[in-house]
Amino acid sequence: MEIIHTISALKTVLQPFKKAKSKVALVPTMGALHKGHLSLIEIAQQHADIVVCSIFVNPTQFTDPKDLEKYPRPLEHDIKMLTEAGCDFVFMPTVKEMYPTFPKLENWHIDLGNAEFLLEGEFRKGHYQGVTQIVKKLFDAVNPDIAFFGQKDFQQVLMIKNMVKHFNMPLEIVSCPIIRESDGLAMSSRNIHLSNVDRENALILSKALQFVRDNFEKLSVIELLASAKEMINGTQGVDLDYFTIANGETLLPIKDKEAKNLIALVAAKVGQTRLIDNMLLN
């Protein structure tokens, strides 16, 4: 496995593979890797000849500077995991490499559709502009045929698909299933910040989602939402931001169950750590 730090070096090393018409996959990450990330590498290996994993903590998508500061960066651990997973290349650029004028921000604002301003977009204003900005830069650097993202960041995947459409980019975006701990907690780089008590309390998020999925045919949308919110609000140390049952394409809340592509999404602060999770319903 080769570690690369600059865009020019990355393009040089990938050129022979492009010439040979090898299929190149990209798995963009912010590091602090866990089994969820490794599942993306594994799926990418099944779909492509060459897998590039990027590790870059992107400053433009953090709405809270403290959040950026405390984001975990265990690089040695990440490199070991990727080496063992058989990843081909790791792209680890500096902030200056990706944003030459930083801290002066580049002009970036694209139309991502109304869904940008819902759910996470409401709580983290400007977040998806920052996400799509860096993902576009990574796509330009790697020029992949296919890119893999985790379903846990469901809204993010939707925004990236909208960005790819906006620029008419010739690549496929694949959303991969959420990987969970044995007790149901969605794997996340943020879980490292949970105390033992928080970790236990956090289980209510996946339990509420599972309740909605298990009772989807039996109860009305209003009843499902009321029960799920009651479960979460009744758990000490958990502060609910939202719980919704939405159309998976627009993220607008549903009134009935007729639409296809329905998803339940939740975000809450558990102790000092904000977690998101979701579950596909039909």
WOHUKA-V82052 format. One record per residue. N is the residue number from 1. OMEGA is omega in radians with two decimals (NA if undefined). Layout:
# WOHUKA-V82052
[[N OMEGA] [N OMEGA]]
This chain:
# WOHUKA-V82052
[[1 -3.10] [2 3.10] [3 -3.07] [4 -3.04] [5 -3.10] [6 -3.14] [7 -3.11] [8 3.11] [9 3.13] [10 3.14] [11 3.14] [12 -3.07] [13 -3.12] [14 -3.05] [15 3.13] [16 3.14] [17 3.10] [18 -3.12] [19 -3.13] [20 -3.14] [21 3.05] [22 -3.14] [23 -3.09] [24 3.11] [25 3.05] [26 3.00] [27 -3.13] [28 3.11] [29 2.99] [30 3.13] [31 -3.01] [32 -2.96] [33 3.07] [34 -3.07] [35 3.09] [36 3.10] [37 -3.11] [38 3.10] [39 3.09] [40 3.11] [41 -3.11] [42 3.14] [43 3.11] [44 3.14] [45 3.13] [46 -3.05] [47 -3.03] [48 3.12] [49 -3.08] [50 3.12] [51 3.05] [52 3.03] [53 3.08] [54 3.04] [55 -3.13] [56 3.09] [57 -2.96] [58 -3.06] [59 -3.02] [60 -3.13] [61 3.12] [62 3.13] [63 3.11] [64 -3.12] [65 3.13] [66 3.13] [67 3.11] [68 -3.11] [69 -3.04] [70 3.11] [71 -3.05] [72 -3.13] [73 -3.13] [74 -2.97] [75 -3.13] [76 3.12] [77 -3.12] [78 -3.13] [79 3.13] [80 -3.13] [81 -3.11] [82 3.09] [83 -3.13] [84 -3.13] [85 3.12] [86 3.07] [87 -3.07] [88 -3.09] [89 3.01] [90 3.10] [91 -3.08] [92 -3.10] [93 3.00] [94 3.08] [95 -3.14] [96 3.13] [97 -3.09] [98 -3.14] [99 -3.05] [100 -3.09] [101 -3.07] [102 0.19] [103 3.03] [104 -3.03] [105 3.06] [106 3.12] [107 -3.13] [108 2.96] [109 3.13] [110 -3.14] [111 3.14] [112 -3.13] [113 -3.07] [114 -3.09] [115 3.12] [116 -3.00] [117 3.14] [118 2.99] [119 -3.14] [120 -3.13] [121 3.12] [122 -3.09] [123 -3.09] [124 -3.03] [125 3.14] [126 -3.07] [127 -3.04] [128 2.97] [129 3.10] [130 3.13] [131 -3.07] [132 3.10] [133 -3.09] [134 -3.14] [135 3.07] [136 3.11] [137 3.12] [138 3.10] [139 3.12] [140 -3.12] [141 -3.04] [142 -3.04] [143 -3.06] [144 3.03] [145 -3.03] [146 3.14] [147 -3.02] [148 -3.14] [149 3.13] [150 3.13] [151 -3.12] [152 3.06] [153 -3.00] [154 -3.11] [155 3.11] [156 3.14] [157 3.11] [158 3.14] [159 3.13] [160 3.07] [161 3.12] [162 3.11] [163 3.12] [164 3.09] [165 -3.11] [166 -3.11] [167 -3.14] [168 -3.08] [169 -3.06] [170 3.08] [171 -3.10] [172 3.08] [173 -3.12] [174 3.07] [175 -3.05] [176 -3.04] [177 3.08] [178 3.04] [179 -3.06] [180 2.97] [181 -3.08] [182 -3.14] [183 3.04] [184 -3.12] [185 3.11] [186 3.13] [187 -3.11] [188 3.07] [189 -3.12] [190 -3.09] [191 3.14] [192 -3.11] [193 -3.08] [194 3.00] [195 3.13] [196 -3.14] [197 3.11] [198 -3.11] [199 3.12] [200 -3.12] [201 -3.10] [202 -3.12] [203 -3.11] [204 -3.12] [205 3.13] [206 3.11] [207 3.13] [208 3.10] [209 -3.14] [210 3.09] [211 -3.13] [212 -3.13] [213 -3.11] [214 -3.05] [215 -3.02] [216 -3.12] [217 -3.01] [218 -3.01] [219 3.08] [220 3.11] [221 -3.14] [222 -3.14] [223 3.14] [224 -3.12] [225 -3.12] [226 -3.12] [227 -3.12] [228 -3.13] [229 3.13] [230 3.12] [231 -3.07] [232 -3.13] [233 3.13] [234 -3.13] [235 -3.11] [236 3.07] [237 3.13] [238 -3.09] [239 -3.01] [240 3.01] [241 3.06] [242 2.93] [243 -3.08] [244 2.96] [245 -2.92] [246 2.97] [247 -3.05] [248 3.14] [249 -3.10] [250 -3.04] [251 3.08] [252 3.13] [253 -3.12] [254 3.07] [255 3.09] [256 -3.03] [257 -3.04] [258 -3.06] [259 3.02] [260 2.95] [261 -3.12] [262 -3.09] [263 3.01] [264 -3.11] [265 -3.12] [266 2.98] [267 -3.14] [268 3.03] [269 3.10] [270 -2.96] [271 3.13] [272 -3.00] [273 -3.14] [274 -3.11] [275 3.01] [276 3.11] [277 3.09] [278 3.10] [279 3.08] [280 -3.01] [281 -3.13] [282 NA]]
